[in-house]
């Protein structure tokens, strides 16, 4: 990728990075209750890795 990135492209990349973060830990307690242990990554809508899939940003 180029050394200088346009601001619009940076904003699109930041949005894509935010979409792939884990959900907050309290969503697990809210959905399943305190007894069940579930990884917070199951509650994210978009699961993407920089190695597996490319973005069209």
CHARMM-style PDB file with segment names, atoms N, HN, CA, C and O in Angstrom:
ATOM      1  N   UNK     1       0.840  -1.169   0.000  1.00  0.00      PROA
ATOM      2  CA  UNK     1       0.000   0.000   0.000  1.00  0.00      PROA
ATOM      3  C   UNK     1       0.888   1.237   0.000  1.00  0.00      PROA
ATOM      4  O   UNK     1       2.041   1.191   0.430  1.00  0.00      PROA
ATOM      5  N   UNK     2       0.348   2.309  -0.475  1.00  0.00      PROA
ATOM      6  HN  UNK     2      -0.588   2.345  -0.824  1.00  0.00      PROA
ATOM      7  CA  UNK     2       1.130   3.531  -0.585  1.00  0.00      PROA
ATOM      8  C   UNK     2       1.491   4.089   0.789  1.00  0.00      PROA
ATOM      9  O   UNK     2       0.812   3.832   1.783  1.00  0.00      PROA
ATOM     10  N   UNK     3       2.551   4.838   0.818  1.00  0.00      PROA
ATOM     11  HN  UNK     3       3.103   5.047   0.010  1.00  0.00      PROA
ATOM     12  CA  UNK     3       2.982   5.451   2.076  1.00  0.00      PROA
ATOM     13  C   UNK     3       1.997   6.538   2.494  1.00  0.00      PROA
ATOM     14  O   UNK     3       1.650   6.644   3.671  1.00  0.00      PROA
ATOM     15  N   UNK     4       1.549   7.338   1.544  1.00  0.00      PROA
ATOM     16  HN  UNK     4       1.831   7.251   0.588  1.00  0.00      PROA
ATOM     17  CA  UNK     4       0.565   8.385   1.830  1.00  0.00      PROA
ATOM     18  C   UNK     4      -0.814   7.869   1.477  1.00  0.00      PROA
ATOM     19  O   UNK     4      -1.073   7.517   0.326  1.00  0.00      PROA
ATOM     20  N   UNK     5      -1.712   7.821   2.469  1.00  0.00      PROA
ATOM     21  HN  UNK     5      -1.502   8.107   3.404  1.00  0.00      PROA
ATOM     22  CA  UNK     5      -3.083   7.363   2.221  1.00  0.00      PROA
ATOM     23  C   UNK     5      -4.023   8.562   2.272  1.00  0.00      PROA
ATOM     24  O   UNK     5      -3.895   9.410   3.155  1.00  0.00      PROA
ATOM     25  N   UNK     6      -4.958   8.641   1.344  1.00  0.00      PROA
ATOM     26  HN  UNK     6      -5.062   7.953   0.627  1.00  0.00      PROA
ATOM     27  CA  UNK     6      -5.931   9.724   1.396  1.00  0.00      PROA
ATOM     28  C   UNK     6      -6.792   9.624   2.658  1.00  0.00      PROA
ATOM     29  O   UNK     6      -7.001   8.535   3.192  1.00  0.00      PROA
ATOM     30  N   UNK     7      -7.277  10.751   3.117  1.00  0.00      PROA
ATOM     31  HN  UNK     7      -7.107  11.636   2.683  1.00  0.00      PROA
ATOM     32  CA  UNK     7      -8.054  10.777   4.353  1.00  0.00      PROA
ATOM     33  C   UNK     7      -9.326   9.952   4.241  1.00  0.00      PROA
ATOM     34  O   UNK     7      -9.715   9.285   5.200  1.00  0.00      PROA
ATOM     35  N   UNK     8      -9.975   9.986   3.091  1.00  0.00      PROA
ATOM     36  HN  UNK     8      -9.659  10.527   2.312  1.00  0.00      PROA
ATOM     37  CA  UNK     8     -11.220   9.226   2.921  1.00  0.00      PROA
ATOM     38  C   UNK     8     -10.959   7.730   3.041  1.00  0.00      PROA
ATOM     39  O   UNK     8     -11.752   7.000   3.635  1.00  0.00      PROA
ATOM     40  N   UNK     9      -9.859   7.283   2.481  1.00  0.00      PROA
ATOM     41  HN  UNK     9      -9.215   7.875   1.998  1.00  0.00      PROA
ATOM     42  CA  UNK     9      -9.520   5.859   2.560  1.00  0.00      PROA
ATOM     43  C   UNK     9      -9.194   5.465   3.996  1.00  0.00      PROA
ATOM     44  O   UNK     9      -9.560   4.378   4.442  1.00  0.00      PROA
ATOM     45  N   UNK    10      -8.508   6.345   4.718  1.00  0.00      PROA
ATOM     46  HN  UNK    10      -8.211   7.229   4.356  1.00  0.00      PROA
ATOM     47  CA  UNK    10      -8.209   6.077   6.126  1.00  0.00      PROA
ATOM     48  C   UNK    10      -9.489   5.919   6.936  1.00  0.00      PROA
ATOM     49  O   UNK    10      -9.589   5.039   7.791  1.00  0.00      PROA
ATOM     50  N   UNK    11     -10.466   6.779   6.660  1.00  0.00      PROA
ATOM     51  HN  UNK    11     -10.384   7.494   5.965  1.00  0.00      PROA
ATOM     52  CA  UNK    11     -11.737   6.685   7.391  1.00  0.00      PROA
ATOM     53  C   UNK    11     -12.454   5.379   7.101  1.00  0.00      PROA
ATOM     54  O   UNK    11     -13.041   4.775   7.999  1.00  0.00      PROA
ATOM     55  N   UNK    12     -12.409   4.938   5.842  1.00  0.00      PROA
ATOM     56  HN  UNK    12     -11.932   5.428   5.112  1.00  0.00      PROA
ATOM     57  CA  UNK    12     -13.046   3.660   5.496  1.00  0.00      PROA
ATOM     58  C   UNK    12     -12.345   2.503   6.188  1.00  0.00      PROA
ATOM     59  O   UNK    12     -13.004   1.578   6.663  1.00  0.00      PROA
ATOM     60  N   UNK    13     -11.016   2.542   6.252  1.00  0.00      PROA
ATOM     61  HN  UNK    13     -10.482   3.294   5.867  1.00  0.00      PROA
ATOM     62  CA  UNK    13     -10.275   1.476   6.918  1.00  0.00      PROA
ATOM     63  C   UNK    13     -10.544   1.456   8.421  1.00  0.00      PROA
ATOM     64  O   UNK    13     -10.634   0.385   9.021  1.00  0.00      PROA
ATOM     65  N   UNK    14     -10.673   2.624   9.023  1.00  0.00      PROA
ATOM     66  HN  UNK    14     -10.600   3.494   8.535  1.00  0.00      PROA
ATOM     67  CA  UNK    14     -10.978   2.692  10.456  1.00  0.00      PROA
ATOM     68  C   UNK    14     -12.335   2.083  10.734  1.00  0.00      PROA
ATOM     69  O   UNK    14     -12.508   1.384  11.733  1.00  0.00      PROA
ATOM     70  N   UNK    15     -13.308   2.339   9.862  1.00  0.00      PROA
ATOM     71  HN  UNK    15     -13.168   2.907   9.051  1.00  0.00      PROA
ATOM     72  CA  UNK    15     -14.643   1.759  10.041  1.00  0.00      PROA
ATOM     73  C   UNK    15     -14.581   0.242   9.947  1.00  0.00      PROA
ATOM     74  O   UNK    15     -15.224  -0.452  10.735  1.00  0.00      PROA
ATOM     75  N   UNK    16     -13.814  -0.281   8.993  1.00  0.00      PROA
ATOM     76  HN  UNK    16     -13.292   0.284   8.353  1.00  0.00      PROA
ATOM     77  CA  UNK    16     -13.686  -1.734   8.844  1.00  0.00      PROA
ATOM     78  C   UNK    16     -13.019  -2.350  10.071  1.00  0.00      PROA
ATOM     79  O   UNK    16     -13.389  -3.446  10.490  1.00  0.00      PROA
ATOM     80  N   UNK    17     -12.035  -1.653  10.652  1.00  0.00      PROA
ATOM     81  HN  UNK    17     -11.734  -0.763  10.311  1.00  0.00      PROA
ATOM     82  CA  UNK    17     -11.370  -2.181  11.837  1.00  0.00      PROA
ATOM     83  C   UNK    17     -12.308  -2.225  13.032  1.00  0.00      PROA
ATOM     84  O   UNK    17     -12.256  -3.158  13.834  1.00  0.00      PROA
ATOM     85  N   UNK    18     -13.174  -1.209  13.153  1.00  0.00      PROA
ATOM     86  HN  UNK    18     -13.217  -0.451  12.502  1.00  0.00      PROA
ATOM     87  CA  UNK    18     -14.114  -1.186  14.278  1.00  0.00      PROA
ATOM     88  C   UNK    18     -15.138  -2.315  14.165  1.00  0.00      PROA
ATOM     89  O   UNK    18     -15.595  -2.837  15.182  1.00  0.00      PROA
ATOM     90  N   UNK    19     -15.499  -2.695  12.944  1.00  0.00      PROA
ATOM     91  HN  UNK    19     -15.128  -2.272  12.118  1.00  0.00      PROA
ATOM     92  CA  UNK    19     -16.516  -3.730  12.768  1.00  0.00      PROA
ATOM     93  C   UNK    19     -16.013  -5.110  13.173  1.00  0.00      PROA
ATOM     94  O   UNK    19     -16.821  -5.986  13.482  1.00  0.00      PROA
ATOM     95  N   UNK    20     -14.714  -5.324  13.179  1.00  0.00      PROA
ATOM     96  HN  UNK    20     -14.057  -4.612  12.928  1.00  0.00      PROA
ATOM     97  CA  UNK    20     -14.207  -6.659  13.460  1.00  0.00      PROA
ATOM     98  C   UNK    20     -13.790  -6.843  14.917  1.00  0.00      PROA
ATOM     99  O   UNK    20     -13.314  -7.916  15.287  1.00  0.00      PROA
ATOM    100  N   UNK    21     -13.961  -5.810  15.752  1.00  0.00      PROA
ATOM    101  HN  UNK    21     -14.348  -4.939  15.451  1.00  0.00      PROA
ATOM    102  CA  UNK    21     -13.582  -5.952  17.160  1.00  0.00      PROA
ATOM    103  C   UNK    21     -14.573  -6.836  17.900  1.00  0.00      PROA
ATOM    104  O   UNK    21     -15.700  -7.037  17.448  1.00  0.00      PROA
ATOM    105  N   UNK    22     -14.145  -7.361  19.037  1.00  0.00      PROA
ATOM    106  HN  UNK    22     -13.230  -7.198  19.404  1.00  0.00      PROA
ATOM    107  CA  UNK    22     -15.042  -8.164  19.865  1.00  0.00      PROA
ATOM    108  C   UNK    22     -16.124  -7.282  20.453  1.00  0.00      PROA
ATOM    109  O   UNK    22     -15.963  -6.072  20.609  1.00  0.00      PROA
ATOM    110  N   UNK    23     -17.224  -7.926  20.770  1.00  0.00      PROA
ATOM    111  HN  UNK    23     -17.355  -8.909  20.643  1.00  0.00      PROA
ATOM    112  CA  UNK    23     -18.295  -7.226  21.472  1.00  0.00      PROA
ATOM    113  C   UNK    23     -17.867  -6.997  22.923  1.00  0.00      PROA
ATOM    114  O   UNK    23     -16.966  -7.686  23.403  1.00  0.00      PROA
ATOM    115  N   UNK    24     -18.481  -6.058  23.629  1.00  0.00      PROA
ATOM    116  HN  UNK    24     -19.213  -5.499  23.239  1.00  0.00      PROA
ATOM    117  CA  UNK    24     -18.148  -5.861  25.039  1.00  0.00      PROA
ATOM    118  C   UNK    24     -18.480  -7.101  25.859  1.00  0.00      PROA
ATOM    119  O   UNK    24     -19.385  -7.860  25.512  1.00  0.00      PROA
ATOM    120  N   UNK    25     -17.741  -7.301  26.949  1.00  0.00      PROA
ATOM    121  HN  UNK    25     -17.006  -6.684  27.230  1.00  0.00      PROA
ATOM    122  CA  UNK    25     -17.896  -8.525  27.742  1.00  0.00      PROA
ATOM    123  C   UNK    25     -19.276  -8.613  28.390  1.00  0.00      PROA
ATOM    124  O   UNK    25     -19.775  -9.711  28.637  1.00  0.00      PROA
ATOM    125  N   UNK    26     -19.903  -7.452  28.671  1.00  0.00      PROA
ATOM    126  HN  UNK    26     -19.498  -6.560  28.471  1.00  0.00      PROA
ATOM    127  CA  UNK    26     -21.191  -7.508  29.364  1.00  0.00      PROA
ATOM    128  C   UNK    26     -22.316  -7.991  28.463  1.00  0.00      PROA
ATOM    129  O   UNK    26     -23.387  -8.336  28.962  1.00  0.00      PROA
ATOM    130  N   UNK    27     -22.108  -8.026  27.143  1.00  0.00      PROA
ATOM    131  HN  UNK    27     -21.238  -7.746  26.737  1.00  0.00      PROA
ATOM    132  CA  UNK    27     -23.164  -8.560  26.268  1.00  0.00      PROA
ATOM    133  C   UNK    27     -23.343 -10.054  26.477  1.00  0.00      PROA
ATOM    134  O   UNK    27     -24.444 -10.575  26.302  1.00  0.00      PROA
ATOM    135  N   UNK    28     -22.269 -10.752  26.851  1.00  0.00      PROA
ATOM    136  HN  UNK    28     -21.375 -10.329  26.994  1.00  0.00      PROA
ATOM    137  CA  UNK    28     -22.366 -12.190  27.121  1.00  0.00      PROA
ATOM    138  C   UNK    28     -23.250 -12.417  28.342  1.00  0.00      PROA
ATOM    139  O   UNK    28     -24.107 -13.301  28.337  1.00  0.00      PROA
ATOM    140  N   UNK    29     -23.043 -11.623  29.385  1.00  0.00      PROA
ATOM    141  HN  UNK    29     -22.347 -10.905  29.390  1.00  0.00      PROA
ATOM    142  CA  UNK    29     -23.865 -11.757  30.590  1.00  0.00      PROA
ATOM    143  C   UNK    29     -25.311 -11.392  30.307  1.00  0.00      PROA
ATOM    144  O   UNK    29     -26.230 -12.019  30.835  1.00  0.00      PROA
ATOM    145  N   UNK    30     -25.511 -10.389  29.482  1.00  0.00      PROA
ATOM    146  HN  UNK    30     -24.765  -9.880  29.054  1.00  0.00      PROA
ATOM    147  CA  UNK    30     -26.868  -9.946  29.181  1.00  0.00      PROA
ATOM    148  C   UNK    30     -27.636 -10.995  28.376  1.00  0.00      PROA
ATOM    149  O   UNK    30     -28.823 -11.215  28.613  1.00  0.00      PROA
ATOM    150  N   UNK    31     -26.957 -11.643  27.424  1.00  0.00      PROA
ATOM    151  HN  UNK    31     -25.993 -11.464  27.231  1.00  0.00      PROA
ATOM    152  CA  UNK    31     -27.643 -12.585  26.547  1.00  0.00      PROA
ATOM    153  C   UNK    31     -27.810 -13.952  27.208  1.00  0.00      PROA
ATOM    154  O   UNK    31     -28.894 -14.534  27.170  1.00  0.00      PROA
ATOM    155  N   UNK    32     -26.732 -14.468  27.818  1.00  0.00      PROA
ATOM    156  HN  UNK    32     -25.851 -13.995  27.850  1.00  0.00      PROA
ATOM    157  CA  UNK    32     -26.746 -15.846  28.297  1.00  0.00      PROA
ATOM    158  C   UNK    32     -26.893 -15.990  29.801  1.00  0.00      PROA
ATOM    159  O   UNK    32     -27.212 -17.078  30.279  1.00  0.00      PROA
ATOM    160  N   UNK    33     -26.671 -14.925  30.559  1.00  0.00      PROA
ATOM    161  HN  UNK    33     -26.413 -14.041  30.170  1.00  0.00      PROA
ATOM    162  CA  UNK    33     -26.709 -15.023  32.008  1.00  0.00      PROA
ATOM    163  C   UNK    33     -25.321 -15.317  32.555  1.00  0.00      PROA
ATOM    164  O   UNK    33     -24.392 -15.591  31.795  1.00  0.00      PROA
ATOM    165  N   UNK    34     -25.181 -15.260  33.882  1.00  0.00      PROA
ATOM    166  HN  UNK    34     -25.935 -15.038  34.500  1.00  0.00      PROA
ATOM    167  CA  UNK    34     -23.845 -15.392  34.473  1.00  0.00      PROA
ATOM    168  C   UNK    34     -23.279 -16.809  34.441  1.00  0.00      PROA
ATOM    169  O   UNK    34     -22.077 -16.988  34.636  1.00  0.00      PROA
ATOM    170  N   UNK    35     -24.114 -17.820  34.199  1.00  0.00      PROA
ATOM    171  HN  UNK    35     -25.091 -17.675  34.040  1.00  0.00      PROA
ATOM    172  CA  UNK    35     -23.627 -19.203  34.270  1.00  0.00      PROA
ATOM    173  C   UNK    35     -22.896 -19.683  33.026  1.00  0.00      PROA
ATOM    174  O   UNK    35     -22.065 -20.586  33.111  1.00  0.00      PROA
ATOM    175  N   UNK    36     -23.189 -19.098  31.881  1.00  0.00      PROA
ATOM    176  HN  UNK    36     -23.865 -18.364  31.811  1.00  0.00      PROA
ATOM    177  CA  UNK    36     -22.658 -19.612  30.619  1.00  0.00      PROA
ATOM    178  C   UNK    36     -21.432 -18.818  30.207  1.00  0.00      PROA
ATOM    179  O   UNK    36     -21.437 -17.588  30.243  1.00  0.00      PROA
ATOM    180  N   UNK    37     -20.377 -19.532  29.814  1.00  0.00      PROA
ATOM    181  HN  UNK    37     -20.373 -20.531  29.785  1.00  0.00      PROA
ATOM    182  CA  UNK    37     -19.149 -18.857  29.382  1.00  0.00      PROA
ATOM    183  C   UNK    37     -19.056 -18.918  27.866  1.00  0.00      PROA
ATOM    184  O   UNK    37     -18.883 -19.991  27.288  1.00  0.00      PROA
ATOM    185  N   UNK    38     -19.171 -17.773  27.236  1.00  0.00      PROA
ATOM    186  HN  UNK    38     -19.311 -16.902  27.706  1.00  0.00      PROA
ATOM    187  CA  UNK    38     -19.146 -17.667  25.776  1.00  0.00      PROA
ATOM    188  C   UNK    38     -18.147 -16.576  25.421  1.00  0.00      PROA
ATOM    189  O   UNK    38     -18.029 -15.571  26.122  1.00  0.00      PROA
ATOM    190  N   UNK    39     -17.437 -16.785  24.337  1.00  0.00      PROA
ATOM    191  HN  UNK    39     -17.532 -17.602  23.767  1.00  0.00      PROA
ATOM    192  CA  UNK    39     -16.455 -15.793  23.899  1.00  0.00      PROA
ATOM    193  C   UNK    39     -17.171 -14.578  23.327  1.00  0.00      PROA
ATOM    194  O   UNK    39     -18.137 -14.738  22.581  1.00  0.00      PROA
ATOM    195  N   UNK    40     -16.722 -13.357  23.660  1.00  0.00      PROA
ATOM    196  HN  UNK    40     -15.937 -13.228  24.267  1.00  0.00      PROA
ATOM    197  CA  UNK    40     -17.396 -12.150  23.153  1.00  0.00      PROA
ATOM    198  C   UNK    40     -17.291 -11.988  21.645  1.00  0.00      PROA
ATOM    199  O   UNK    40     -18.054 -11.218  21.061  1.00  0.00      PROA
ATOM    200  N   UNK    41     -16.368 -12.692  20.998  1.00  0.00      PROA
ATOM    201  HN  UNK    41     -15.749 -13.317  21.472  1.00  0.00      PROA
ATOM    202  CA  UNK    41     -16.250 -12.592  19.552  1.00  0.00      PROA
ATOM    203  C   UNK    41     -17.433 -13.169  18.801  1.00  0.00      PROA
ATOM    204  O   UNK    41     -17.612 -12.900  17.613  1.00  0.00      PROA
ATOM    205  N   UNK    42     -18.241 -13.963  19.490  1.00  0.00      PROA
ATOM    206  HN  UNK    42     -18.095 -14.182  20.455  1.00  0.00      PROA
ATOM    207  CA  UNK    42     -19.421 -14.526  18.828  1.00  0.00      PROA
ATOM    208  C   UNK    42     -20.503 -13.495  18.587  1.00  0.00      PROA
ATOM    209  O   UNK    42     -21.413 -13.736  17.793  1.00  0.00      PROA
ATOM    210  N   UNK    43     -20.429 -12.361  19.245  1.00  0.00      PROA
ATOM    211  HN  UNK    43     -19.690 -12.165  19.890  1.00  0.00      PROA
ATOM    212  CA  UNK    43     -21.475 -11.355  19.123  1.00  0.00      PROA
ATOM    213  C   UNK    43     -21.134 -10.264  18.124  1.00  0.00      PROA
ATOM    214  O   UNK    43     -21.913  -9.324  17.966  1.00  0.00      PROA
ATOM    215  N   UNK    44     -20.009 -10.353  17.452  1.00  0.00      PROA
ATOM    216  HN  UNK    44     -19.376 -11.116  17.580  1.00  0.00      PROA
ATOM    217  CA  UNK    44     -19.699  -9.350  16.434  1.00  0.00      PROA
ATOM    218  C   UNK    44     -20.398  -9.735  15.140  1.00  0.00      PROA
ATOM    219  O   UNK    44     -20.521 -10.916  14.815  1.00  0.00      PROA
ATOM    220  N   UNK    45     -20.851  -8.735  14.410  1.00  0.00      PROA
ATOM    221  HN  UNK    45     -20.751  -7.776  14.673  1.00  0.00      PROA
ATOM    222  CA  UNK    45     -21.592  -9.022  13.180  1.00  0.00      PROA
ATOM    223  C   UNK    45     -20.667  -9.475  12.066  1.00  0.00      PROA
ATOM    224  O   UNK    45     -20.941 -10.467  11.391  1.00  0.00      PROA
ATOM    225  N   UNK    46     -19.575  -8.755  11.873  1.00  0.00      PROA
ATOM    226  HN  UNK    46     -19.353  -7.949  12.422  1.00  0.00      PROA
ATOM    227  CA  UNK    46     -18.697  -9.023  10.730  1.00  0.00      PROA
ATOM    228  C   UNK    46     -17.399  -9.600  11.260  1.00  0.00      PROA
ATOM    229  O   UNK    46     -16.698  -8.952  12.037  1.00  0.00      PROA
ATOM    230  N   UNK    47     -17.076 -10.814  10.843  1.00  0.00      PROA
ATOM    231  HN  UNK    47     -17.646 -11.340  10.211  1.00  0.00      PROA
ATOM    232  CA  UNK    47     -15.825 -11.420  11.245  1.00  0.00      PROA
ATOM    233  C   UNK    47     -14.901 -11.451  10.034  1.00  0.00      PROA
ATOM    234  O   UNK    47     -15.166 -12.156   9.060  1.00  0.00      PROA
ATOM    235  N   UNK    48     -13.831 -10.696  10.098  1.00  0.00      PROA
ATOM    236  HN  UNK    48     -13.616 -10.123  10.888  1.00  0.00      PROA
ATOM    237  CA  UNK    48     -12.924 -10.598   8.969  1.00  0.00      PROA
ATOM    238  C   UNK    48     -11.511 -10.476   9.504  1.00  0.00      PROA
ATOM    239  O   UNK    48     -11.275  -9.826  10.522  1.00  0.00      PROA
ATOM    240  N   UNK    49     -10.582 -11.101   8.818  1.00  0.00      PROA
ATOM    241  HN  UNK    49     -10.774 -11.630   7.991  1.00  0.00      PROA
ATOM    242  CA  UNK    49      -9.175 -11.006   9.182  1.00  0.00      PROA
ATOM    243  C   UNK    49      -8.405 -10.440   8.003  1.00  0.00      PROA
ATOM    244  O   UNK    49      -8.772 -10.660   6.849  1.00  0.00      PROA
ATOM    245  N   UNK    50      -7.344  -9.717   8.294  1.00  0.00      PROA
ATOM    246  HN  UNK    50      -7.046  -9.539   9.232  1.00  0.00      PROA
ATOM    247  CA  UNK    50      -6.561  -9.109   7.231  1.00  0.00      PROA
ATOM    248  C   UNK    50      -5.839 -10.164   6.402  1.00  0.00      PROA
ATOM    249  O   UNK    50      -5.454  -9.895   5.264  1.00  0.00      PROA
ATOM    250  N   UNK    51      -5.651 -11.362   6.955  1.00  0.00      PROA
ATOM    251  HN  UNK    51      -5.964 -11.580   7.879  1.00  0.00      PROA
ATOM    252  CA  UNK    51      -5.022 -12.421   6.173  1.00  0.00      PROA
ATOM    253  C   UNK    51      -6.020 -13.141   5.261  1.00  0.00      PROA
ATOM    254  O   UNK    51      -5.711 -13.444   4.108  1.00  0.00      PROA
ATOM    255  N   UNK    52      -7.212 -13.411   5.786  1.00  0.00      PROA
ATOM    256  HN  UNK    52      -7.462 -13.166   6.723  1.00  0.00      PROA
ATOM    257  CA  UNK    52      -8.186 -14.213   5.045  1.00  0.00      PROA
ATOM    258  C   UNK    52      -8.859 -13.455   3.906  1.00  0.00      PROA
ATOM    259  O   UNK    52      -8.813 -13.878   2.751  1.00  0.00      PROA
ATOM    260  N   UNK    53      -9.483 -12.331   4.247  1.00  0.00      PROA
ATOM    261  HN  UNK    53      -9.521 -11.988   5.186  1.00  0.00      PROA
ATOM    262  CA  UNK    53     -10.294 -11.634   3.245  1.00  0.00      PROA
ATOM    263  C   UNK    53      -9.847 -10.194   3.086  1.00  0.00      PROA
ATOM    264  O   UNK    53      -9.424  -9.543   4.041  1.00  0.00      PROA
ATOM    265  N   UNK    54      -9.949  -9.725   1.889  1.00  0.00      PROA
ATOM    266  HN  UNK    54     -10.292 -10.254   1.113  1.00  0.00      PROA
ATOM    267  CA  UNK    54      -9.602  -8.347   1.564  1.00  0.00      PROA
ATOM    268  C   UNK    54     -10.830  -7.467   1.685  1.00  0.00      PROA
ATOM    269  O   UNK    54     -11.956  -7.953   1.577  1.00  0.00      PROA
ATOM    270  N   UNK    55     -10.625  -6.177   1.907  1.00  0.00      PROA
ATOM    271  HN  UNK    55      -9.710  -5.782   1.994  1.00  0.00      PROA
ATOM    272  CA  UNK    55     -11.718  -5.211   1.902  1.00  0.00      PROA
ATOM    273  C   UNK    55     -11.658  -4.437   0.595  1.00  0.00      PROA
ATOM    274  O   UNK    55     -10.630  -4.409  -0.081  1.00  0.00      PROA
ATOM    275  N   UNK    56     -12.757  -3.822   0.258  1.00  0.00      PROA
ATOM    276  HN  UNK    56     -13.593  -3.845   0.807  1.00  0.00      PROA
ATOM    277  CA  UNK    56     -12.773  -3.018  -0.960  1.00  0.00      PROA
ATOM    278  C   UNK    56     -12.666  -1.537  -0.594  1.00  0.00      PROA
ATOM    279  O   UNK    56     -13.289  -0.686  -1.231  1.00  0.00      PROA
ATOM    280  N   UNK    57     -11.888  -1.243   0.416  1.00  0.00      PROA
ATOM    281  HN  UNK    57     -11.382  -1.934   0.933  1.00  0.00      PROA
ATOM    282  CA  UNK    57     -11.741   0.147   0.883  1.00  0.00      PROA
ATOM    283  C   UNK    57     -10.792   0.926  -0.004  1.00  0.00      PROA
ATOM    284  OT1 UNK    57     -10.550   2.108   0.239  1.00  0.00      PROA
TER     285      UNK     57
END
